[in-house]
């Protein structure tokens, strides 16, 4: 009799256990919370990357340079502390985004609990009643199964018979192709892109063609990433974002020594090349700023054209030139 076919979730668990065992055998240490750690670091250092995710989830059209406020994500109760991943206030609207490495059966009630705490935190008194508004919320699943829902739903019944349906969006990262990620500027997903190849990565050291294909794909990713960052005026984030991509890559390839070395070497060369170009471009901007300052351009115009660091370097260059003269 044929054995029962494994579900998507069972395959994921089996893969995780196998790679963890392989990593232990070759004495590689890794953090069990690496995905959470990288996501929260990204949110902390590059919070503007959440804006395109919000646009995609809720149909908004905010620019990446739209002003926003990161709200507090810790709530204290008698039975303990609740910590959420990220809460943003944009143009008067509150957005709550969580990130999970795997589907969680308790996520619907957790999201409702988090959102209720957020709503209470920002409740407003209106005449003789209290106005409580739940935020727009979504959970990012870095992995998902075939039967993972597109939304999390909780139905709330009141004593008077009224019912309310609460929903949170579900964002399945592995459903986004490389072209869609760059078209929608979903750079937040890039460090986790490699996770879609999880099962294939188990034998990468023995598959030269697959490794070559992965290297080629990431060369394309790094090239497109540089272009999108530059177009959005945040090219200085390239090095950090590349670092987070390599951090997750190292983790995913923790049992594949040769493949990990090849990917690290490629990433190092890409970063070195980018740094050289950035330094050259930076020097050219300083020269241009020196000329503009010498021509009498007002500070308000200089600030529109150059970064504070470039203006500072230009002034120091002019000062040094005068001391020599």
N, C-alpha and C positions, 0 to 999 in steps of 0.2 A: 504494500500500500504506500502511495506517495506521501512524503512528509508534508506537514503544513508549511506553506510559504511564509517566510518572515515578512513582517510589516516594515514600513519605512522607519518607524521609531525603533524597532528591534534591531534593524541594520545599523542605525546610528549608534545605539548603545554598544553593539558588538564591536563596531569600529573603534569607538572611544576606549573600550577595555583593552582591545588588541594593541593599539598604539601606545597606551599607557604602559602596558607590559613590555613592549619593545623598548620604550624609552628607559625603563628601569634597568633592562638588561645591558644597555650601553652607558649607564650611569649619567643620564642627562636629567638635570633638575628642571622642573617647570612649575609654574603657578597654576593651581586649579581654577583660579579666578581671572586668568589672563584676559578673557574677552571683556569682562566687566571692567577690569583695570584700564584696558586700552580705550574702551568706549567713554568712560568717565574722564580720562585724561584728555581725550579729543574734545569732549564737551567743555572742559575747563579751559583748554588752550586755544581751541578753534570753534567757539560756540556758533559762529556764523554759518558753519556747515550744517546746522540743524534746520536752517531756514528753507533750503530746497526740499528737505524731507517733509517739512510742514506743508509746503506748497503742493507736493505730490500727494500727500495723504488727505488734505482738506480742500484742495482746489483753490488755494489762495495764490496770489501772484506777487509776493514780497520779493524785493531785490535782495541780493546777498548783503548789501551794505545798509539795509533798512535798520533803523535804530531799534534796539530791543533791550529788555531787562531780564536778567536771570533771577528768578525768585528763589527764596529759601526752599530747600528740599528736605528739611528735617522737621518732623512734627512730634511733639512729646505728649504722651497720654499716661494715665495711671498704670496701664499694663505694659508700658515700654515705649520705645522710640520707633517711629516709622521714617525710613529714609527712601526717597524716590530718586530716580536717575537724573531727570532734568525737567525744569518747569520754566517756561518763557512767557513774558508779557510783550506782545507785539501789537502796537496800535490799538490798545484797549482790550485785546483778546488774550486769554490765557490758554497756553498749549502745554500739555503734559506728555512726555515721550519716555517710555521705558525700553530697555534693551535686554533680550533674553537669548542665551546661546541655544536653548532648546525650548520646545513647546512645554508649557506648564499648565496642568489641569486646574490649578488654583488661580490662574492669572485673571480670569474674569472677575472674581470676587475681590482679588487684590487690587485690580485697577479701580473698581468701584470704591473700595475702601480708601485708596490714595486720593481719588478725585473728590470724594466727600470731605476729606480732611482739607484739601486745597480750597474747596468751595467754602467751607466754614472759616478758613483763614481770611478769606476775602469777602465775607458776607457783609451786606450793607443794610442799615436800618432805613426803612421807608415808611414814614408815618406810623401806623400802628402794626406793622408787620416787618419781618426780617426777609430780605431778598437773598437767596442763595443760588449761585449760578455754577453749574458743573463746567469744568474746562473741556476743551476739545482734547481728546486723548487718543494715543496710539501706542502699540507695543511693536517693537522691531524684533522679529525672530531671525536670528542668524542661520538657524536650521529649521526646517519644517518637514512635515510628512504629507502624504497625499490628502489625508482627511483633515488637515489643519484648517480651521474655519477662516474666513476672510474678515470676520469681526467677532468680538467677544460681547456676549449679550447677558444682561441681568434684568429680569422683570421685577419691579417693585410694586407691591400691593398695599394700599392705604386702608385704614379701618373703614372709611366711608365707601369703599368699593372702587375708588379710582386706581388706575394702574399706570405705571410709567415704565417705558422700556429704555434702559440705559445701554449704550453701545460704545465700544472702543474699536478703533481701526486696527487691523493686523497687517503689518508690513513684512512681506517675506523676501528677504534680501536676495536669496538665490534665484528668485524669479526675474530679477533685473539683469538683462544682458549688459555686456560692457558698453555697447553703443548707447543704450538707454541711460546708463549711469552717467555717462559724459554729456549726453544731450540734456538731461535734467539737472546736471551739476550735483549729483548725489555723491560727492566726494567722501562723505562720512562712511559710505559702504566699502570704499577701496581697501582698507586694511583687512576686511573680512571676505574679500572676493575669492581668495584661494580656497575657502571652506567648501565651495561647491565641488571641488575635486578631491574631497576627503578620502574616499575609498581608493581612488587611483594613486594617491600619494604614497600609499603603503608599500608599493613596489617600485618607486621612482628610481632608486639606485640601480635597478636591474633593467630599466627601460630607457635607453639613451634617446630614442626618438621622442618619447613623451616628455622627457626632461628638456630636450631641445625646443619642443613646441611650447612648453611652459615659459622658458626663457624668452622666446620670441614674443609671446603674448604679453609678458610683463615689460618688455622693452617698449611695446606699443602703449601700454598703460602709462608708463612713466612719461612718454612723449606727450600723450594727450593730457595728462595731469598737469604738466608744466604749462601747456597752452591755456587750459581752463583757469588755472590759478592766476596767470598773467592777465588774462582778459578781465578777471574780476578784481584786479588790483591787490591781490594777496600772494604774490609770488614768493614773498619771504617765508611762507609756510611750507614751501616745497620740501626742505630738508627734514622738518619735523614729521610731515605726513609720510615721507619715504621711510623714516625711521619706524613709524608705527606699522607700516606695511611689512617691513622686514622682521619686526618683533613677532607679529602673528605668523609670518612665513616660517621663522625659526621654530616656533612652537608646533606648527602643523607638520614640519619636516624633522621633528625631534628624533625620529628613529631612522632617518635617512641621511647619514653623515655626508656622503658625497654630494647629493642633491642640495643639501642645505649649504654646503660650502660653495657650490656653483652659484646658487641664487644670491648668497651674501656677497660674493666677489662681484657679480654683476651689479648689485645694488650699490656697492662701494664705488665702482667705476662711474656709474651714473651720477652719484652724488658729487664725486670729484669733478667730473665734467661740468655739472651744473654750477658748482661753486666757482669754477674758473670763469664761466660765462657771466655769472652774477657779478663777480668782482670787476670784470672788464666793463660790463654795462654800468655798474655803480661808478666807476672812475669816469666814464664818459658823461654821466649825469652831473658829477661834481664839476667837471670842466665847463659844461653848459651853464650850470648855476653860477660859477665864477664870472662868466661873461655877462650874465643877466644882472648880477649884483653890480658889476663894474659899469654897466650901462644905465644904472639908476632905477631898476625895476623895484616897485614898492613891495614891502614885506607881504602884504595881503595877496599880491599876485604870485610871489615866490611860493607861498604856502599852498596855493592851488596847484602849482606846477611840480613842486618837489616835496619830498618827505623832510621831516624835521632833521633827520640824520644827515641828509644830503646838504641841506642849507648850512648846518653846523660845520661840516667838512669843508664846504666852499669858503666859509668865513675864515676858518683856520688856515686854509691855503693862501687866501689873500693876506692875512696877517703875517704868515711866514715869509711871503714874497716881499712885503714891505720892510720886514726886519733885515732881510738880506740886502735890499736896496739901500 
